[in-house]
Amino acid sequence: MIQQIIAGLVIVFFLLKLLKQWKKKTISLNEFVFWLLFWIFALLIVIFIKQVDKIVIGLGFSSSAINLAFYIAVLFLFYLIFKMRLKIVKIEKNITDLARKISLKD
Amino acid sequence: MLDFKKINKNKTMKIACVIPAYNEEEKISQTIEQVKNLVDLVVVVDDNSQDRTREVLNKIQEEKIKKIYHPINLGQGAALQTGNEYCLRQNFDIIVHFDADGQFLASDIKKMIEPLIEESYDLVIGSRFMGIESNIPKFKKKIIMPIAKIFNNIFFGIKTSDPQNGFRAMTKEAILKIKIENDRMAHCTEILAKAFKYKLKIKEVPIKVIYHEFGQKFSGGLKIIKDLFLKKISG
């Protein structure tokens, strides 16, 4: 129960940060909606952890719901890193093109 | 000066030499001096050196020497591509890539260019493994280079004796096909991989390389593999 409260508070903290960013207009609508759904989903899992446990066992997984959530989170983070890396490569290319244009203009 | 009119009976070929330079304050003047009488134009691309390279270059005021300065450090591959693009704009027929650190012999330029003019090759690359002895460090010669050779052969279909050699000469047509996209040290593999992909006529000629320092280390080789992989998956 205590763990659930702590996890719930952490998620609420991130939700508040998200709302603050949205108010400051530092993130796009799509990003806001994505992260809002993500944290609400996480909060629901934390609140209904026992029911989710039953569903997970029913689906044939040997681990508990919280473990499964961690596995999924790690996979998701790997995907995010991969996407970010690709984005950096593209930004690097743009920087190179720009720097080359400047140097050839002189 | 080479008599290129004599080499090529049909027309005078315009030849440029691209020298990428990064922190080469000690060697750059000497290298330019050795090369300038063998080509029509020397294009030095200073890759935002942190030493006095720019200062040294600024002192050289000759029409035959074109100096280009990168506003930020981009890497050797990017510097070569900048040089290539300048040469293409100036309508040069042949472009030679030459290191700034005095590793290569300027006297080898003639034999790098000749096959392009006389035998219609598209790309000529220098090789340290065709009879002429270079003072290659042992670890590099026995471990790093054979691994690099196998890697290049398996993953990029490169079948040359010295795939990591930076001394090369290309025709304008080859340069137009091979746009260097790997900004850092993976450009050697990239150039050859594209040359094989586009079925360009490639010739290797023996050259001598003088090692003043170890150069590319094993960790550098791993970085090249990482760069090639990232470039491949990012399209």
Boltz contact constraints between the chains, C-beta under 6 A:
constraints:
  - contact:
      token1: [A, 86]
      token2: [B, 234]
      max_distance: 6.0
  - contact:
      token1: [A, 89]
      token2: [B, 230]
      max_distance: 6.0
  - contact:
      token1: [A, 89]
      token2: [B, 234]
      max_distance: 6.0
  - contact:
      token1: [A, 96]
      token2: [B, 74]
      max_distance: 6.0
  - contact:
      token1: [A, 96]
      token2: [B, 78]
      max_distance: 6.0
  - contact:
      token1: [A, 96]
      token2: [B, 183]
      max_distance: 6.0
  - contact:
      token1: [A, 99]
      token2: [B, 70]
      max_distance: 6.0
  - contact:
      token1: [A, 99]
      token2: [B, 71]
      max_distance: 6.0
  - contact:
      token1: [A, 99]
      token2: [B, 72]
      max_distance: 6.0
  - contact:
      token1: [A, 99]
      token2: [B, 74]
      max_distance: 6.0
  - contact:
      token1: [A, 100]
      token2: [B, 82]
      max_distance: 6.0
  - contact:
      token1: [A, 102]
      token2: [B, 71]
      max_distance: 6.0
  - contact:
      token1: [A, 103]
      token2: [B, 68]
      max_distance: 6.0
  - contact:
      token1: [A, 103]
      token2: [B, 69]
      max_distance: 6.0
  - contact:
      token1: [A, 103]
      token2: [B, 70]
      max_distance: 6.0
  - contact:
      token1: [A, 103]
      token2: [B, 82]
      max_distance: 6.0
